[in-house]
Amino acid sequence: VIPLGSDSKGNCIYISDGENSFLLDAGVPVRKRARGKVKLSDIARVNACLVTHEHTDHASHIGEVLDLGVDVYMTEGTRKALGLSHYRLRTVEMEKPFSVGNATITAFESYHDAEEPCVWLIETPKVKVCYVVDTRKAVWKFEGLTHIIVEANYSPDILEERARRGEIPEKLKGRIRNAHMSIYDTAEWITELDLSEVEKIYLTHLSDDNSDSEKFVKRIEIITGLPTVVLLS
C-alpha cells in the first residue's frame, strides 16, 4: 500500500498483492508522485484505476492515468459529472461484482456530496481489501477482510475548537461533518467488522488542520489490537 496522495489536496493510492495491482483514485499527478515510490512501468501495468467520485482531489488526473494505458472504473453518475468519454473508461453498477483479471471488485454506494459516489471492495486470491473514503458514514459489514484502507478525516474536538476560535467558518465545519468520517465514526465502524483475518489497518485522507495522526493511530490500535498506520502523501 503506497500513497501517491492521501489528503485533502489529492488522493491516489497504489496497492499490490505481488500479482494484481490497482490505483485507488486519481487526484494527483501520477508520474510525478510515483518517483522514488513506484516504478512507472509498474504503474502502467496496474490492472485498473478505481475512482470513488468526481471531486478534483480524487479525479483530476484521470486523463493521465488513461494516457498510461490503464482502464479506469467509476459509476455512471461519476462519469457524467466528469463529462468523460474514453475507450478505456468503464462504468459499474452498485453492488454488482465484476472481474478484472483474477480479482473480483464491487462498488458500494457511499454518503458524500457527489453525484454517485462509491467505496470499493477488492478481492484477489491473496487479499481482500476495502477502500472507504469521502463518506459521512460507513454501513457495510464486510467479512474476511485482510486489509482496511479507511478515512479518518477529522477530530470533532479539534474541529469544534478551531470553529470556536474563528479559524474555520461554520459553513465549512458543517460541510466537513456532513461529508466525511471523524476518527470516532471510523473507530465505531471498524469495531463492527469481522477483524479475524485483518493484517493491517491504513488510515487515510486525514485533514491537515483537523486531525492528530498519532492519537488516531493509538485509538485504533487500542480498540483493535491490530497494526495501524497513517498513509502520508
Buried (B, 14 or more C-beta within 10 A) or exposed (E): BBBBBBBBEBBBBBBBBEEBBBBBBBBBBBBEBBEEEBEEEBBBEBBBBBBBBBBEBBBBBBBBBBBBEBBBBBBEBBBBBBEBEEEBBBBBEEEEEBEBEEBBBBBBBBBBEBBBBBBBBBBBEEBBBBBBBBBBEBEBEBEEBBBBBBBBBBBBBBBBEBBEEEEBEEEEBEEBBEBBBBBBBBBBBBEEBEBEEBEEBBBBBBBEEBBBBEEBBEBBBEBBEBEBBBBEB
